[in-house]
Amino acid sequence: MTAELSERLFSPAGQPVIRFRRRSMPLPRAHAERSVLDISEFFGSTSGGVRTYLIEKARYVERSHNLRQTILVPGPLDAVTQSERVRCYWLGSMRVPGQSPYRFLLDMPASRRIIARERPDIVEVGSSGLAPWHVAVACHARGIPLVSFFHSHLPRVVAGSARPQTAVSRAATALAWRYLRRLDRMYVRTIASSRFAVAELAAGGIERTTYIPLGVDLDQFTPHRRATRADIRIRLAAGDRPLVVFAGRIAAEKRLDLVLRAWPRVSRRTGAVLVIAGDGPLRTLLQRRHPHPDVRWVGHIPRRDGVADLLAAADVAVSPGSIETFGLAALESLASGTPVLSASEGGAAELVVDSKCGSLFECGDSAGFATALEGLLSRDHDALGALGRAHAERYHKWESVFSSVFRMYDEVLWDGR
């Protein structure tokens, strides 16, 4: 699947679309040996990891002669977009207040009709809100196995970032784990993309897990893009000063507040410029609370090539959140040859330790973040970057990721016979 085709498939606005409510449509590749339906609420025009995962999965399916994929996500309107082997249904839904760009997935009858129409062999659920309830009854009635992907750490998200936890946050955490254990009864397997996530799930009472790390587009995220570094630095008014990048959704769990609290000290001691690429519910609040002349807020970058150019131009990328179930932005930085500074817990920390390309700081410690960043900025970035690139090439090719995913599907279907 070309980049242009994937953009049309996953961007219904402004594209010719197929209305589907009362229209019969033949299945694409109806005689494919294996078909999967992916459903998730974590999908929007500016969302990150889940969107990237589903786009890369669709590209993998398009390159495979014996596979078919259906994708079911909320959108601004009812629509269907499709390629030769992939069909994407968009159910018109209202936005989740304060959680742009996410939308509620509300139309359960439509989801069940889509299951009946598409007849998938297996269904993968990529969020823990309404999506599992949309498909569980229809799948169980037809003997279709359900698997889940632990993309977001719900218990830690609802607990907030306060340490130590309060009585309220402890109660919220316990309730979230109880809810996830209830969902787990629906699933035959849960995919976890880091050892951290596997351990967290096991501690929460969820043990039927399969460890499959995510991948990165090695052609798109590459040190070769450093050729654009000078132009990017001119546009950012950074000159020859150290360039530090945060790329991601601006939400509480990402802990960008920690970086911004540390920035006056970092800027004073190193002269570094911080670039914040992304959007989210906390952007306006953080901009107002932490104004600084050496912070550039560039917003959401719509084209992945633009993100790749920025990461390759940076001296260091930061991943301050401690609850990342994987840390895709950190991996994209490593593939770009850019060292990463990560909180000491979570999937991004795992990537830094395994690749030896970067440093860690104690979770939630703003002063520790500043000290670690100052130290990392003084190291040999090219030598560190080579380690990161080699790690990404060896362990994180998307082709290998989805070979493992579909092999797990086959195991699940074989066990269910």
KETI-784467 format. One record per atom (N, C-alpha, C, O): residue in three letters; x, y, z. Coordinates in steps of 0.05 Angstrom, whole numbers, plus 5000, padded with zeros to 4 digits. Each point is the difference from the previous one (the first is absolute). Example, Ala and Ser with C-alpha at 12.3 -4.5 7.8 and 13.67 -1.06 7.14 Angstrom:
BEGIN
ALA526448865156 ALA498250245000 ALA501850245000 ALA502150005013 SER497250214973 SER501650245001 SER498550225014 SER501050225004 
//
This chain:
BEGIN
MET501749765000 MET498350245000 MET501850255000 MET501750035017 THR497950144964 THR501650254999 THR499150195022 THR497849975011 ALA503950234995 ALA499350205019 ALA497550154992 ALA498350075017 GLU501449994957 GLU497750144990 GLU497449845004 GLU498050115008 LEU502249634987 LEU497649835003 LEU499249985029 LEU497750015007 SER504349975011 SER499449985029 SER498850265010 SER498249995017 GLU502750234972 GLU498850265009 GLU497150014991 GLU498350105016 ARG501049814961 ARG497250004991 ARG498349815016 ARG497850065008 LEU503349704998 LEU498649805015 LEU499350105028 LEU497949945011 PHE504050205002 PHE499650085027 PHE499350305004 PHE500150105022 SER499150034957 SER499150285002 SER497550034983 SER500250084977 PRO497449865034 PRO497650014984 PRO499250284992 PRO498750044980 ALA502050165036 ALA499150274994 ALA501250094974 ALA502449984995 GLY495950124987 GLY500950104975 GLY500449794979 GLY500850064977 GLN498749685029 GLN500449784982 GLN497349884991 GLN498150025015 PRO501849874961 PRO497549854993 PRO499749775019 PRO501849845004 VAL495850145008 VAL499649785019 VAL497549844993 VAL498450094984 ILE501549675026 ILE497749824995 ILE498250015024 ILE500949935023 ARG496650144974 ARG498149995022 ARG499249715004 ARG499749854981 PHE500050075045 PHE499849715005 PHE497549925016 PHE499649765003 ARG498950425007 ARG497849925018 ARG498249794988 ARG499449805013 ARG499750254963 ARG498049814988 ARG501049904973 ARG498449944982 ARG504250055015 ARG501049924974 ARG501649745002 ARG501649965019 SER497849854964 SER501549754999 SER502550044985 SER500150114978 MET502149795034 MET502750034987 MET501449735000 MET500149875020 PRO500950064957 PRO501649754999 PRO502550025017 PRO501250225002 LEU499749565010 LEU502450005016 LEU502450044982 LEU500349874980 PRO501650305028 PRO502650004986 PRO501549755007 PRO500249925023 ARG500949944956 ARG501549765004 ARG498449805018 ARG500949905020 ALA496650044971 ALA498249835015 ALA501149735007 ALA499349885020 HIS502550024963 HIS501149735005 HIS502850005012 HIS501549814997 ALA499250415017 ALA502550025014 ALA500249785021 ALA498049925012 GLU504449984992 GLU500449785019 GLU499650105029 GLU499249845017 ARG501450414989 ARG499750115027 ARG498950284999 ARG500950164984 SER497149905032 SER498850265001 SER499850105029 SER499349845018 VAL501450414987 VAL499950115026 VAL498450265000 VAL500150154980 LEU498449905041 LEU498750265004 LEU501350145024 LEU500149885022 ASP500850364973 ASP501150175022 ASP498050215008 ASP498950144982 ILE500649895043 ILE498250215010 ILE501450155023 ILE501249885017 SER498750394982 SER501350165020 SER498750275001 SER499250114979 GLU500650015045 GLU499250275003 GLU502350204999 GLU499750244996 PHE502849655007 PHE502450185001 PHE500950054972 PHE502249934992 PHE496250214993 PHE500650054972 PHE498950284992 PHE497650055003 GLY504250124987 GLY499150264992 GLY502150124981 GLY502149894996 SER497250344993 SER501750134980 SER502750085011 SER502050014985 THR498250045041 THR502550085012 THR501049805021 THR501850075015 SER497049694987 SER500849815020 SER502649864990 SER500850034977 GLY500549825041 GLY502649904994 GLY500349714998 GLY499649894978 GLY501149975044 GLY500949724998 GLY498049814988 GLY500749834984 VAL496750185025 VAL498149814990 VAL499550054970 VAL499849814985 ARG500050445007 ARG499650064972 ARG502349894983 ARG499649884979 THR502950175031 THR502349904986 THR500049704997 THR500549884979 TYR498849985043 TYR499849715001 TYR498149904979 TYR500649814985 LEU497050315014 LEU497949904981 LEU500850074971 LEU499449844982 ILE501850395013 ILE500950064973 ILE502249804991 ILE499849904977 GLU502150055040 GLU502149814993 GLU498949724996 GLU500949854983 LYS497150085033 LYS498849734997 LYS498549984973 LYS500149804987 ALA498550425006 ALA498750004974 ALA502049974977 ALA499549874980 ARG502850265022 ARG502049984979 ARG501149714998 ARG500549904979 TYR499849985044 TYR500949725001 TYR497949824986 TYR500849834984 VAL496750215022 VAL497949844988 VAL499950044970 VAL499749814985 GLU500750445006 GLU499950064971 GLU502349864986 GLU499749934976 ARG502550035037 ARG502349864988 ARG499749705000 ARG501549854987 SER496550055028 SER499649715003 SER497749904983 SER497950125000 HIS502549664985 HIS498049914982 HIS497849845013 HIS497849964988 ASN502649965037 ASN498049825013 ASN498750125024 ASN498849855016 LEU501350424987 LEU498850135024 LEU497950204992 LEU500050114978 ARG498249945041 ARG498050214997 ARG499650135027 ARG500149875021 GLN499550404979 GLN499650145025 GLN497650194998 GLN499650134979 THR498949895043 THR497950195004 THR500850175024 THR500849905020 ILE498850364978 ILE500650195022 ILE497550155007 ILE498650104982 LEU500749925043 LEU497650135010 LEU500850215021 LEU501049935021 VAL498650324972 VAL500850225018 VAL497950224999 VAL498450024981 PRO501550155040 PRO498250234999 PRO501150224982 PRO502550024996 GLY495750144993 GLY500950224983 GLY498050225000 GLY498049995014 PRO502450224970 PRO498250235000 PRO497449944986 PRO498050145003 LEU502049644980 LEU497549934985 LEU500149704993 LEU502149885002 ASP495650024990 ASP499949724991 ASP501349984973 ASP499350154981 ALA502549675016 ALA501349974974 ALA501549734999 ALA500649885020 VAL500150044955 VAL501749774996 VAL502150084979 VAL499450124979 THR503149835028 THR502250034980 THR501349734997 THR500049845019 GLN501050104958 GLN501249734996 GLN502150004979 GLN500150174982 SER501749635021 SER502049934980 SER499449724990 SER497849905004 GLU504249974984 GLU499449744989 GLU499449795021 GLU498349834996 ARG503250185027 ARG499749795020 ARG499150115028 ARG499749855019 VAL499950414983 VAL499450135025 VAL497550174997 VAL499850164981 ARG498449815038 ARG497650185001 ARG499950135027 ARG500249875020 CYS499450394980 CYS499950165025 CYS497250125003 CYS499250174983 TYR499449765038 TYR497450115007 TYR500450235020 TYR501449975019 TRP497250254976 TRP500050225018 TRP497150045010 TRP498250044984 LEU501449945042 LEU497450055012 LEU499950295010 LEU501550075018 GLY496650094971 GLY499850275009 GLY499450025030 GLY498249885010 SER503550275004 SER499950005029 SER500750285011 SER501350164986 MET497849905038 MET500650255013 MET502849995013 MET500949785007 ARG500350454996 ARG502750015012 ARG499849955030 ARG498050055013 VAL504249834998 VAL500249975029 VAL500850285011 VAL502150104993 PRO496350015025 PRO500650275010 PRO502850015013 PRO500649845018 GLY501050364974 GLY502650045012 GLY502149794992 GLY502250005011 GLN497249834970 GLN501949794992 GLN500349994970 GLN500149784988 SER500150454999 SER500550014972 SER502549854993 SER502050015015 PRO498049834963 PRO498149984978 PRO498149765003 PRO498749934980 TYR501049965044 TYR498649755003 TYR496950045000 TYR499050215007 ARG499749584984 ARG497050014998 ARG498949755013 ARG501349795002 PHE496350245008 PHE498549765011 PHE499349824977 PHE499450094978 LEU500749655027 LEU499049804981 LEU497349915011 LEU499849825017 LEU498050304972 LEU497449975013 LEU498149814986 LEU498349875013 ASP501950094961 ASP498049854985 ASP500549705001 ASP501349894982 MET497849985039 MET500549725004 MET498649834979 MET501249814990 PRO496250255003 PRO498749844978 PRO501650004974 PRO500149804986 ALA501050435007 ALA501550024975 ALA502549825001 ALA500749874981 SER500750145042 SER502349835004 SER499449714996 SER501549854987 ARG496250065024 ARG499349724998 ARG499249934972 ARG500549774991 ARG498250414995 ARG499449954971 ARG502649974984 ARG500149834982 ILE501950335025 ILE502549994985 ILE501449735005 ILE501149884982 ILE498850035043 ILE501149735006 ILE498649794983 ILE501349824989 ALA496150195010 ALA498549804985 ALA500650024970 ALA500249794986 ARG500250455004 ARG500550044971 ARG502949914993 ARG500349874980 GLU501650205037 GLU502849964992 GLU501049715007 GLU501949914988 ARG496849965031 ARG500649725007 ARG503049965005 ARG501349834987 PRO500050325032 PRO502849965005 PRO500549745014 PRO498349895014 ASP504250014983 ASP500849765014 ASP500650065030 ASP499649845017 ILE501450414987 ILE500850085027 ILE499750305002 ILE500150144980 VAL499349965045 VAL499750285004 VAL502050095021 VAL500449885021 GLU501050354973 GLU501950115018 GLU498950275011 GLU499350184984 VAL500549845042 VAL498950245013 VAL502450175010 VAL501749905015 GLY498450354976 GLY502250175006 GLY499550235020 GLY501550195002 SER496349795013 SER499450205021 SER498149875020 SER498849794994 SER501150335030 SER498549875022 SER497550145008 SER498949945021 GLY500150244962 GLY497550145006 GLY497649854991 GLY499349795011 LEU499350324969 LEU497649884989 LEU500649784980 LEU498349834995 ALA504050184992 ALA500649824978 ALA499649715007 ALA498849854984 PRO502150045039 PRO499749725005 PRO497049925001 PRO499349784991 TRP499150395020 TRP497149945003 TRP498650004973 TRP498049874997 HIS503150294984 HIS498850014974 HIS500149724986 HIS498249934986 VAL504049935018 VAL500549764984 VAL499749745015 VAL499849794987 ALA500250225039 ALA500149755016 ALA497649824994 ALA500449764994 VAL497250345007 VAL497649834997 VAL500049884972 VAL499549774996 ALA501050414983 ALA499949904973 ALA502149794995 ALA499549804986 CYS502950245025 CYS502249814996 CYS499549745014 CYS500449784989 HIS498750235035 HIS499449755015 HIS497849844988 HIS500149765000 ALA497950384989 ALA497849864987 ALA500949854975 ALA498849804992 ARG503250304995 ARG501049884975 ARG502649845005 ARG501149904980 GLY499850075044 GLY502449855006 GLY502550134990 GLY502049874994 ILE498050405005 ILE502450154991 ILE501750075024 ILE498950145018 PRO503649784984 PRO501650065023 PRO500750305001 PRO500550134979 LEU499749975046 LEU500850285005 LEU502750015012 LEU500649855019 VAL501250324971 VAL502550055013 VAL500150305005 VAL498650164987 SER503149935031 SER500250285006 SER502950094997 SER501949835001 PHE498550434995 PHE502750115000 PHE500150215022 PHE498450195000 PHE503549785018 PHE500250185023 PHE501550254992 PHE502450035006 HIS496250154980 HIS501250244990 HIS500350225021 HIS501950154999 SER496349855020 SER499950225019 SER499749895029 SER498449825004 HIS503150295014 HIS500049905028 HIS497850145016 HIS500550195014 LEU497049714983 LEU497750135012 LEU500450045030 LEU499450225010 PRO501449585006 PRO500250045029 PRO501950235008 PRO499450155018 ARG502849874968 ARG501950225007 ARG499050274989 ARG500650215012 VAL498049794966 VAL498850254990 VAL498050115019 VAL500150245006 VAL498149595004 VAL497950115018 VAL501150075028 VAL498950175014 ALA503449714993 ALA501250065026 ALA501350275000 ALA500450125022 GLY500449984955 GLY501450264998 GLY502949975007 GLY501049785004 SER500450444997 SER502950005003 SER500950055028 SER502450005006 ALA495750055013 ALA500850075027 ALA501449765014 ALA499149774997 ARG503150285017 ARG501449805015 ARG500850125027 ARG501250215001 PRO498149665022 PRO498649745000 PRO497050034993 PRO498950225000 GLN499949554994 GLN497250014993 GLN498250085024 GLN500649945023 THR497250194970 THR498050065020 THR498149775003 THR500049814984 ALA498250215036 ALA497949805003 ALA498249994976 ALA499149784991 VAL500450454997 VAL498250014977 VAL501449874976 VAL498849844985 SER503850225010 SER501449884977 SER500349705004 SER499949854980 ARG500650065045 ARG500249715004 ARG497449864994 ARG499949784989 ALA497950355019 ALA497449884995 ALA499449994969 ALA498949814990 ALA501950414996 ALA499650014971 ALA501749794986 ALA499149874981 THR503350095029 THR501849794988 THR498849735004 THR499949844981 ALA499150105043 ALA498849735005 ALA497649964983 ALA499649784990 LEU498850435007 LEU497649974983 LEU500749954971 LEU498749844986 ALA503450305004 ALA500849974973 ALA501049714995 ALA499449884979 TRP502250025039 TRP501049724997 TRP497649805001 TRP500049804986 ARG498150255031 ARG497649835002 ARG498650004973 ARG499149794990 TYR500750454998 TYR498750024973 TYR501649854979 TYR498849854984 LEU503850185016 LEU501749864980 LEU499849695003 LEU500049864981 ARG499950055044 ARG499749715005 ARG497349904990 ARG499749784990 ARG498350395012 ARG497349934989 ARG500249984970 ARG498949814988 LEU502450384999 LEU500349994971 LEU501749764992 LEU499549874979 ASP502450055037 ASP501849784994 ASP498549744996 ASP500949824986 ARG496850155027 ARG498449764997 ARG499149974971 ARG499449774991 MET500450454994 MET499049994972 MET502349914981 MET499449894979 TYR503150155030 TYR502249964982 TYR501449735004 TYR500149895022 VAL500950004956 VAL501649765002 VAL502950075003 VAL501649835009 ARG499250414984 ARG502850085001 ARG500250315001 ARG498350134988 THR503749975025 THR500650295000 THR502850044990 THR501949885010 ILE498450294970 ILE502750074990 ILE501150235017 ILE498650205005 ALA503849775004 ALA501450215015 ALA502750064986 ALA501449814992 SER499250445003 SER502350074983 SER502650065015 SER502050084988 SER498049885039 SER502450045016 SER500049815023 SER497949905008 ARG504550045002 ARG500149835024 ARG498850145024 ARG498849875017 PHE501450394984 PHE498650165020 PHE497049955000 PHE498849965021 ALA500050054955 ALA497149954998 ALA499349725008 ALA497949965013 VAL503749844979 VAL499449735008 VAL500049975030 VAL498249885011 ALA503850245002 ALA500249985029 ALA497750155014 ALA498949905020 GLU500350334970 GLU497850155011 GLU497449854998 GLU498549995019 LEU501049884958 LEU497649844996 LEU500049775019 LEU497949945012 ALA504349924991 ALA500249775018 ALA499450095029 ALA498649865014 ALA502550364994 ALA499650105027 ALA497050085005 ALA499049985022 GLY499750094956 GLY497250075001 GLY498149764997 GLY497650045000 GLY503549734997 GLY498449764997 GLY499349914972 GLY498149854996 ILE503450264984 ILE499549934972 ILE502549864990 ILE502150134997 GLU497749614997 GLU502449854994 GLU500049864973 GLU502149914991 ARG495750094994 ARG500149874974 ARG501050214980 ARG498450114983 THR504149955018 THR501250214984 THR502049894980 THR501249795005 THR499250364974 THR502149944980 THR501750254996 THR498950214994 TYR503749775009 TYR501850234998 TYR500850044971 TYR501449834989 ILE497750394999 ILE500850064972 ILE500750304999 ILE498250174999 PRO504449905001 PRO500750294998 PRO499150124973 PRO499849864980 LEU499750395020 LEU499250144976 LEU502450064982 LEU502349955007 GLY497150164970 GLY502150054980 GLY500250294992 GLY498650185012 VAL503049884968 VAL500550274991 VAL500549984970 VAL501249814990 ASP498050394995 ASP500650024972 ASP502950094996 ASP500650245003 LEU501149574992 LEU502950064999 LEU500850174976 LEU502150125000 ASP496249884979 ASP500650174977 ASP499250295005 ASP501250194990 GLN496749855026 GLN499150275006 GLN501550135023 GLN500850234998 PHE499749625023 PHE501550105023 PHE502949904998 PHE500649775005 THR501150414986 THR502749924993 THR502050235005 THR499250234997 PRO503249715011 PRO502150215003 PRO500650154974 PRO501050225001 HIS498249674976 HIS500550134975 HIS498650274998 HIS500850184985 ARG497149855031 ARG498450255000 ARG501550235014 ARG499150234999 ARG503249715012 ARG501650225012 ARG500950204979 ARG500850225006 ALA498949714969 ALA500750184978 ALA498250255001 ALA500850214990 THR496849775022 THR498250235002 THR500450165026 THR498550195005 ARG503549735011 ARG500350115027 ARG500350304999 ARG498750155016 ALA503049954967 ALA500550294999 ALA497550164994 ALA499550205013 ASP498949714968 ASP497650144992 ASP498050005024 ASP498750215005 ILE501149565008 ILE498149995023 ILE500850195022 ILE498450135012 ARG504249874994 ARG501050185021 ARG499650294993 ARG499550175018 ILE500749904957 ILE499550284992 ILE497050065005 ILE499450225010 ARG498849604982 ARG497250055003 ARG499250035030 ARG498250155007 LEU503349705010 LEU499450015029 LEU501650215014 LEU499850025025 ALA501750134961 ALA501750215012 ALA501849885022 ALA500350125022 ALA500949654972 ALA501649865020 ALA503050044995 ALA501649975019 GLY499150094957 GLY502950044994 GLY501649755006 GLY499349784993 ASP503050265021 ASP501849785007 ASP499549915029 ASP501649845010 ARG496350245002 ARG499449925028 ARG499049725001 ARG498949904980 PRO501449965043 PRO498949735002 PRO497050004996 PRO498650185009 LEU500449614977 LEU497149994993 LEU498949755014 LEU500949774995 VAL497050275021 VAL498749795015 VAL497149994991 VAL498750204997 VAL500349554998 VAL497349974989 VAL498249835017 VAL500949795010 PHE496750304995 PHE497949835010 PHE497949974978 PHE499150204989 ALA500349555004 ALA498049954979 ALA497949815012 ALA500649785008 GLY496950324993 GLY497949835011 GLY497550155007 GLY499950254995 ARG498249615016 ARG497550125008 ARG500450155026 ARG501349915018 ILE497750334983 ILE500450175023 ILE497749955020 ILE498050145001 ALA502449655015 ALA498049915020 ALA501549955026 ALA502449995001 ALA496049995021 ALA501249985027 ALA502049775002 ALA502150045012 GLU497249734977 GLU501749765004 GLU502750034985 GLU501949845006 LYS498450354976 LYS502550034986 LYS502150165016 LYS502450004993 ARG496750135028 ARG501850155019 ARG501750224987 ARG502350045007 LEU496550094973 LEU501550234988 LEU500350225021 LEU501950164998 ASP496349865021 ASP500350205021 ASP502749985014 ASP501250215008 LEU499749554996 LEU502649965013 LEU502350124984 LEU501850125011 VAL498149844963 VAL502150114982 VAL499950315001 VAL502150135002 LEU495549984997 LEU499850295000 LEU500850135026 LEU501150225000 ARG498549645023 ARG500950115025 ARG503150005001 ARG501250185012 ALA500049634975 ALA502949985001 ALA501350184979 ALA502450065002 TRP496150044979 TRP501350134977 TRP501550265006 TRP502150044988 PRO497050135030 PRO501650245006 PRO502849935009 PRO501950134991 ARG498449665025 ARG502749925009 ARG501649894976 ARG502350074996 VAL496449754988 VAL501449874978 VAL500950214980 VAL502350004990 SER495950195003 SER500750214981 SER502350185010 SER501750074985 ARG498250005041 ARG502150175011 ARG502749864999 ARG502050144995 ARG498149605010 ARG502649865002 ARG501149904973 ARG502449974996 THR495749974985 THR500949884975 THR499450174975 THR501249964979 GLY497050245024 GLY499250154977 GLY498249854981 GLY499550094977 ALA499449685031 ALA498449834983 ALA497350124993 ALA498950175015 VAL500049754962 VAL497350084991 VAL498349755002 VAL500849784991 LEU496850255020 LEU498149785002 LEU497850034979 LEU498850214999 VAL500849584985 VAL497950004980 VAL497849805009 VAL500649775006 ILE496950324996 ILE497849845008 ILE498249964976 ILE498750184990 ALA501349575000 ALA498449934976 ALA497749825008 ALA500449785009 GLY497250334988 GLY497749845008 GLY497750185009 GLY500450255003 ASP497449635003 ASP497750155010 ASP498649835020 ASP500749765004 GLY497450355010 GLY498649845020 GLY498650185020 GLY500250254998 PRO498349645022 PRO498350155017 PRO501550205019 PRO498850195010 LEU503849764995 LEU501450185019 LEU501750214986 LEU501450155013 ARG498549864961 ARG501850184986 ARG499650305008 ARG502050135008 THR495649974992 THR499550285006 THR500850065029 THR501350205005 LEU498049625014 LEU500750045028 LEU503050015004 LEU501050185014 LEU500449634974 LEU502949995004 LEU501450244987 LEU502050115011 GLN497149984966 GLN501250234987 GLN499650255018 GLN501850165002 ARG495949865011 ARG499550235017 ARG501649995026 ARG501050215009 ARG499349555002 ARG501449985026 ARG503150014997 ARG501350085019 HIS499749834958 HIS502949984997 HIS501150154976 HIS501149874982 PRO498550395016 PRO501150144977 PRO503150025003 PRO501050035021 HIS500349934956 HIS502950025000 HIS500950064972 HIS499049894981 PRO503050295016 PRO500850084973 PRO501549784985 PRO500250014975 ASP500749785039 ASP501549794987 ASP498349744997 ASP501149784998 VAL496350265002 VAL498149784995 VAL498450064975 VAL498850214998 ARG501349614982 ARG498550034975 ARG497649814999 ARG500549755000 TRP497150355000 TRP497649834998 TRP499249994971 TRP498950194989 VAL501649584998 VAL499549994971 VAL497449854993 VAL499249984977 GLY499449925044 GLY497549874995 GLY500249734987 GLY502249884997 HIS495550024995 HIS499949744986 HIS501350024972 HIS499450194985 ILE502449635009 ILE501249994973 ILE498649794984 ILE500349765006 PRO498150314974 PRO498249814987 PRO501449794984 PRO499049774998 ARG503350294990 ARG501449804984 ARG502249875016 ARG501650135013 ARG498549604985 ARG502049855015 ARG502950074991 ARG501849995016 ASP498550094959 ASP502750084991 ASP500950255016 ASP502450025006 GLY495850165000 GLY500750235016 GLY500949935028 GLY501950115011 VAL496749695001 VAL500849905027 VAL502849884998 VAL501750045017 ALA498749794962 ALA502649874996 ALA502350204997 ALA502149965011 ASP497450254973 ASP502150204997 ASP500750145026 ASP502350055006 LEU495650015010 LEU500550135026 LEU501649825019 LEU501950095013 LEU497349664989 LEU501449815018 LEU502949974992 LEU501849985017 ALA498750004957 ALA502849974990 ALA501650255005 ALA502549985003 ALA496250254998 ALA501550255004 ALA500650055029 ALA501750175007 ALA497049695012 ALA500350055028 ALA502649885011 ALA501149804989 ASP499950315033 ASP502349895014 ASP499049795020 ASP501449805005 VAL496350255007 VAL498849815019 VAL497050024998 VAL498850214996 ALA499849555006 ALA497149995002 ALA499349925029 ALA501549845012 VAL496450284999 VAL499249945027 VAL497449855002 VAL498250054984 SER501749765034 SER497549845005 SER499650005030 SER500749815014 PRO498050404997 PRO499950035029 PRO497849845014 PRO500149985025 GLY498049904960 GLY497949855013 GLY501049725009 GLY501749884987 SER497250035036 SER501049755011 SER498049774997 SER500549785011 ILE497450264973 ILE498049784997 ILE499749924971 ILE497949884992 GLU504150174991 GLU499949924972 GLU499949704998 GLU501849865011 THR496250034976 THR500049714996 THR502049914979 THR500749774999 PHE500250424985 PHE502249944981 PHE501950244997 PHE502349985007 GLY496750244982 GLY501750234995 GLY500850024971 GLY502350004993 LEU495650024989 LEU500650004971 LEU501650254992 LEU501849984983 ALA497750255028 ALA501550244993 ALA502949975008 ALA501850094986 ALA498849775036 ALA502749955008 ALA501449824980 ALA502350054993 LEU496349744998 LEU501249824980 LEU500550154974 LEU502149964987 GLU496150225004 GLU500450154976 GLU502550185003 GLU501450054980 SER499050055044 SER502450165004 SER502649834998 SER501950084988 LEU498049685024 LEU502349824998 LEU500649934972 LEU502350004991 ALA495649944993 ALA500449934972 ALA501250244984 ALA501349964980 SER498150285030 SER501050244987 SER502950075008 SER501250194991 GLY499949645027 GLY502750055010 GLY500150215021 GLY502150135004 THR495749925011 THR499950205020 THR499749885028 THR498249855004 PRO503650215014 PRO499949895027 PRO497450095014 PRO498950214994 VAL500249635026 VAL497550055014 VAL500550025030 VAL501549845011 LEU497350365001 LEU499950025029 LEU497249925009 LEU498150124992 SER501849675025 SER497449895008 SER499749985030 SER502049985014 ALA495550044995 ALA499449935028 ALA500949715005 ALA500249844981 SER500350095044 SER501349755006 SER498149765000 SER500849785005 GLU496650264991 GLU498149794997 GLU498650024974 GLU499850214988 GLY499149565003 GLY498450004975 GLY501449894976 GLY502449935001 GLY496150054977 GLY501149884976 GLY502350164988 GLY501849884989 ALA498150395012 ALA502150164989 ALA502649955015 ALA502249994987 ALA497749985039 ALA502449955016 ALA501249734991 ALA502549984998 GLU495949834996 GLU500949744990 GLU501650034974 GLU502149884997 LEU496950284985 LEU501350054975 LEU502750135004 LEU502049934987 VAL498250265031 VAL502550145005 VAL502049805012 VAL502450004992 VAL496849845027 VAL501849815013 VAL500949794980 VAL502449944999 ASP495849954985 ASP500749794981 ASP501850104978 ASP501849864991 SER497850395000 SER501650114978 SER502650135009 SER501850034985 LYS498350055041 LYS502250155011 LYS500350274987 LYS502250125000 CYS495649984989 CYS500050264986 CYS498550215016 CYS497750074993 GLY503550025028 GLY498750215016 GLY500449975030 GLY501949865008 SER496450265007 SER500250005029 SER497249995013 SER498050054986 LEU502049895040 LEU497549995015 LEU500150215023 LEU502250075009 PHE495550025000 PHE499850165024 PHE497849895017 PHE498249864990 GLU501950195036 GLU498049905018 GLU497250114994 GLU499750244997 CYS498349595001 CYS497350084993 CYS499150235017 CYS500250005025 GLY498750214962 GLY498950225014 GLY501950205012 GLY499150205012 ASP503549764984 ASP502050185012 ASP500950214980 ASP501649944982 SER497450305021 SER500650214981 SER503050085001 SER501250044979 ALA499949985045 ALA502850075003 ALA501849774989 ALA502050054987 GLY497249705017 GLY501449784990 GLY499949994969 GLY502049924987 PHE495750165002 PHE499850024971 PHE502050204989 PHE501449954981 ALA498850295032 ALA501850214991 ALA502949905001 ALA501550044981 THR499349835041 THR502749915003 THR500749794978 THR502150014988 ALA496049805008 ALA500549794980 ALA500150114972 ALA501749914984 LEU496750295010 LEU500050124973 LEU502650154996 LEU501249984978 GLU499750175041 GLU502550144998 GLU502349804994 GLU501850064984 GLY498249725030 GLY502049804996 GLY499949874972 GLY502049964988 LEU495649985003 LEU499649874974 LEU500850194978 LEU501149924979 LEU498350345024 LEU500850194979 LEU503050034997 LEU500950094979 SER500649835041 SER502950034998 SER501349754989 SER502550004996 ARG496049794998 ARG501249754990 ARG500250004969 ARG499150184987 ASP502249615002 ASP500349984971 ASP497449894988 ASP499549775001 HIS499050424987 HIS497449934990 HIS500149814976 HIS498349824997 ASP503850214986 ASP500249824977 ASP500549715008 ASP498849824989 ALA502950145031 ALA500649735009 ALA497649885013 ALA499349764995 LEU499350395022 LEU497549905012 LEU497949944979 LEU498749805001 GLY501050394980 GLY498049974979 GLY500449754984 GLY498149874991 ALA504450055004 ALA500649764985 ALA499049755015 ALA499149814987 LEU501150205039 LEU499049775016 LEU497049994998 LEU498849784997 GLY499850455004 GLY497150004998 GLY499149904973 GLY498149844998 ARG503250254981 ARG499249914973 ARG500449704997 ARG498349864988 ALA504050045021 ALA500549714998 ALA498049845015 ALA499149784991 HIS500050315032 HIS498049865016 HIS497349994985 HIS498749794999 ALA500550444990 ALA497550014985 ALA500149814976 ALA498049864995 GLU504250144991 GLU500249824976 GLU499949715008 GLU498949834985 ARG502250105038 ARG500249725007 ARG497449895012 ARG499349774995 TYR499350405020 TYR497849895016 TYR497250114994 TYR498049905010 HIS501850314973 HIS497550144998 HIS499150054971 HIS499050224994 LYS501349594989 LYS498950024973 LYS497049935001 LYS499249805012 TRP499250374975 TRP497149945000 TRP499349734988 TRP498149875009 GLU503450054971 GLU499549744988 GLU500149775021 GLU498449825000 SER503650205017 SER500349795021 SER497850035020 SER499049795011 VAL500250454996 VAL497950045019 VAL497449874991 VAL498849855016 PHE500450204960 PHE497449894991 PHE500249714993 PHE498049865000 SER504350044993 SER500349714997 SER499449875027 SER498749795001 SER502350335021 SER499549895027 SER497050035007 SER498949825012 VAL499950414981 VAL497150045006 VAL498349794986 VAL498349885013 PHE502150084962 PHE498349814985 PHE500749715007 PHE498349834999 ARG504150125009 ARG500749735010 ARG498549955027 ARG499049785004 MET500750435013 MET498549975024 MET497049954994 MET498749845013 TYR500350304967 TYR497249954991 TYR499649714992 TYR498149875009 ASP503850024976 ASP499849724992 ASP500049815024 ASP498549815000 GLU503250265020 GLU500149835024 GLU497350015014 GLU499049795009 VAL499850454994 VAL497550035013 VAL497849844986 VAL498449865012 LEU501550164961 LEU498049864985 LEU500449705000 LEU498149855001 TRP504450064999 TRP500649725002 TRP499149895027 TRP498949785001 ASP501750375021 ASP499349915027 ASP497049985003 ASP499049845016 GLY499550334969 GLY497150015003 GLY498649784984 GLY497549985002 ARG503949864983 ARG498749804984 ARG499049775017 ARG498849814990 
//
